[in-house]
C-alpha cells in the first residue's frame, strides 16, 4: 500500500498505546526522560495546552496528538 501524502491525527486515537511500536522513532509516543525533555522543550517554545491542566512533576509519558505527516 502507498500512503503518500496522508496526515495522521492522533488526538482522538484512544488506542495509541496499544500500537506504540508503530510509532517508534517518530517522537509521537515518548517515555521516561525523553517524554520529560520533550514537554519542557514544548513549554519553552510557548506551546500551551488546548484544555485541561498540566500536572507538572514527574513526566513519564508523552503522546503528541497534533496532526502529523508520517508518509513518504
C-alpha positions in Angstrom: 0.0 0.0 0.0 1.2 3.5 -0.7 0.2 6.1 1.9 1.7 9.1 0.1 0.5 12.5 1.4 -1.5 11.1 4.3 -1.8 13.1 7.5 -2.3 11.2 10.8 -4.3 12.8 13.6 -3.8 11.0 16.9 -5.7 13.4 19.2 -8.7 11.1 19.1 -6.8 7.8 19.0 -7.5 6.3 22.4 -5.8 3.1 21.5 -2.4 4.6 20.5 -0.5 2.9 23.4 -1.7 -0.4 22.0 0.1 0.4 18.7 3.0 2.2 20.3 5.6 0.1 18.4 4.3 1.5 15.1 5.4 5.0 16.2 9.0 4.1 17.2 11.4 6.8 16.2 8.7 9.3 15.3 8.6 11.2 18.6 4.8 10.8 18.8 5.0 8.4 21.8 7.8 9.1 24.3 8.5 7.6 27.7 10.8 8.4 30.6 13.4 11.2 30.3 12.6 11.6 26.6 9.0 12.4 27.5 10.0 15.0 30.2 12.6 16.6 27.9 10.0 16.9 25.0 7.4 18.5 27.4 10.0 21.0 28.7 11.1 21.8 25.1 7.5 22.5 24.0 6.8 24.7 27.1 9.9 26.7 26.4 8.7 27.3 22.8 5.4 28.7 24.2 3.2 25.8 23.3 0.1 25.8 25.5 -2.4 23.2 26.4 -5.6 23.1 24.4 -7.6 22.2 27.5 -7.2 20.8 31.0 -4.3 21.4 33.2 -0.6 20.5 33.3 0.2 18.2 36.2 3.9 19.1 36.4 6.1 16.9 38.5 7.4 13.6 37.1 6.5 13.2 33.5 6.8 9.6 32.4 4.7 9.5 29.2 4.1 12.0 26.3 1.8 11.4 23.4 1.9 14.1 20.7 -1.7 14.3 19.5 -1.1 17.0 16.9 -1.7 16.1 13.2 1.5 14.6 11.7 2.5 13.7 8.2 4.3 10.3 8.6 4.1 9.4 4.9 6.9 9.1 2.4 
